[in-house]
Amino acid sequence: MEKIGRNDPCHCGSGKKYKNCHEKLSGGIETRQKGFVVGGIIVLLIILAIVMISIDSNTSKSSAPGPAPAGKVWSEAHGHWHDA
């Protein structure tokens, strides 16, 4: 069977070009759906990365890493020890 070109008349006899008739039904929708799935996965990965960075930055500066060294105080604003 010979491949139908995009600009050839459609095989169904509608008188339209194949690209404006059955090509949309045969492959265009599937390709578009794959694009949406890949795009959705990329968006979810970006959101996950942003959330992970946000969680990491919030937990690293919010509390002292342990007991205070002699003559030091913890600075919540800066996230490190200062001289008392």
C-alpha positions in Angstrom: 0.0 0.0 0.0 1.3 3.4 -1.0 1.6 6.1 1.7 -0.8 9.0 1.3 0.8 12.4 1.1 -0.6 15.3 3.2 -1.7 17.2 0.1 -3.2 14.2 -1.7 -7.0 13.8 -1.9 -8.3 12.0 1.2 -9.0 8.3 0.7 -12.5 8.6 2.1 -13.8 10.5 -0.9 -14.7 13.7 0.9 -12.9 15.8 -1.7 -10.7 17.4 1.0 -6.9 17.1 1.2 -5.8 14.3 3.5 -4.2 16.8 6.0 -7.6 18.5 6.4 -9.6 15.3 6.8 -8.3 12.0 8.2 -4.7 13.0 9.1 -6.1 14.8 12.1 -7.8 11.6 13.2 -4.9 9.3 12.5 -2.0 10.9 14.3 -2.5 14.5 15.2 -4.5 13.9 18.4 -2.1 11.2 19.7 0.9 13.4 19.2 -0.8 16.3 20.9 -1.7 14.1 23.9 1.9 13.0 24.2 2.9 16.6 24.2 0.5 17.4 27.0 1.7 14.4 29.1 5.4 15.4 28.7 4.6 19.0 29.4 2.7 18.1 32.5 5.6 15.9 33.8 8.0 18.8 33.3 5.7 21.2 35.1 5.4 18.8 38.1 9.1 18.3 38.3 9.7 22.1 38.4 7.1 22.5 41.1 8.7 19.6 43.1 12.1 21.2 42.8 10.8 24.6 44.0 9.1 22.9 47.0 12.2 21.0 47.9 14.4 24.1 47.7 11.8 26.0 49.9 11.7 23.3 52.5 15.5 23.0 52.6 16.0 26.8 53.0 13.3 27.0 55.7 14.7 24.2 57.9 18.4 25.2 57.6 18.0 28.7 59.1 15.1 28.3 61.6 16.7 26.6 64.5 20.1 26.4 66.2 22.1 23.3 65.1 22.8 22.3 68.7 23.9 23.6 72.1 25.3 27.1 72.1 29.1 27.4 72.1 30.6 29.4 74.9 30.0 33.1 74.4 27.8 32.7 71.4 24.0 33.3 70.6 22.0 32.0 67.7 20.7 34.5 65.2 17.3 33.5 63.7 17.6 36.3 61.1 21.0 35.2 59.8 21.0 31.5 60.5 24.4 31.4 62.3 26.1 32.0 65.7 27.0 35.5 66.8 29.2 36.7 69.7 27.1 37.3 72.9 
